[in-house]
Amino acid sequence: MAPSEAISERAQSGFAKSAAYDQHRPAYTSTVVEVLLKNLGVSGKNGAVIVDLAAGTGKFTGALAARDEKFEIIAVEPHGDMRRVLDDKKLPNVTVKAGKADSIPLDDGSVDAVICAQSFHWFANVAALHEIHRILQAHGGLGMCWNVDDYNAARDHKAKTDWEAKMHELTWTFGDEQPRYRHMKWRDVFEKQVKSTPMKLLTAGDDQLFSLPLAEDEEKFEVRLSKEKLWERYNTLSHIAVLDGEKREQTYNTFMDILSGTDVEIDENGNVVAHGRTHIVWAMKIPAEGRAGLAADGEPDL
């Protein structure tokens, strides 16, 4: 498939502070990694070929590289600064490649699993789904996961505490049209695989690429950070990272005002106790033989 143009300007600028992203974004627990690998059929499969797509600075890549299976890991990342941070880690059994979700530099049917950690919402379009389908072996699967702090969750999410609900409201005050996990529109590309019959039943289309319904799991987490460290974590959100001047100062002051509330739990070390969950999603490839392929529909690649 022909590659698209460069990644969006907002993504390019929003993730420019790649070292800070790597330092302050959370890692993935061993249980989250195991849930994904087990359900994708590669847990315990020595030497399985796994693509970490839009690998960023390698938060999930490192978890894969630490496994006993000695996977052959291919980390594909379009953002040059993030790729350099990942390259500098020199992770074992990891090959880092420049590439995008709609132009992955790998052969047809060459990988056992594709994992998108904290990234699928950026390229949740038909072209990317076709490209992921193309490189997967017949038994392969697509896994996705997001670490979701309460303040960055979907609009209807009920936060654990009142102050985190206020932080959640703050996040949603930004008139941001960029694709975000919390918008939940990344699900739409999978729903397009089904069609409505005259009897109003949803059935699999001839062009279905991945199994439905999507399989899902979650793991709740709790973090304890100083107020400044929590701000630095919040600042890794790309739409916050690009703020400057008066808007940035205003956002910082509002953030700190919320953290000064009497309902904020502070532990014995003076750290704020914050909450979230890791959302885990997976689907298995449906082989394309005998099925009509779905043409890319012109959705913008992000």
C-alpha angles and dihedrals in degrees: 000000000000114000121248126229124284120302116279119286091239092054091046093052097034092059097037091110091067098158090055090048090053093047100047106030113093124253125231122259122240090246092056091049091048093050091055097043094045094051092045089054097242103100106116093009104128115221095006113165111240128180117209097202118206085004094179111191091342104264090148095028090065092052090053092047091053093059122107094234092078091222120200097242124196113191111200116193131161099196109090097207093049091047091054092053089051093046091052091059091068092208115193118257091006125128114191117210135179110237147117135237092257094046110037111175096229137101126261114277093002103128138061099211142005119209125192111192115191090340119076094094089066093064106021095146138117095256092057093045090053092049093050089048090050097057096043122095116239091265094043130119143202119233128190133183138174132192100220119193113204090247092057100044132118119294095257095046116126108221121224094240139023094247091052088050088056090049089049089054090050091055091051094051090078112094092224120166095180117111111270133176090236092060087064091210090125087083092065096078090061094046089056087068091074128067135203118245124211086262088060092245121139112236136173113271123228087248097054110143104179137030120268146246095042112246113234142185136164141205121203120222140189126206131192116208138155115255091256093048090050089052090050089052091049089048091062088073101104095228090053095043092060095054116111141170120006094352092056093047091048092050092048092050092049090048092052093044090057090050090053092063121118091238094064112108113227118190128218090274094054094256126140114243108225132177143213145135139240111236113210122194132173142172133181126234118257106212113247098222111127094006129109112245119237112237118229106268100216097258111158114262112230 
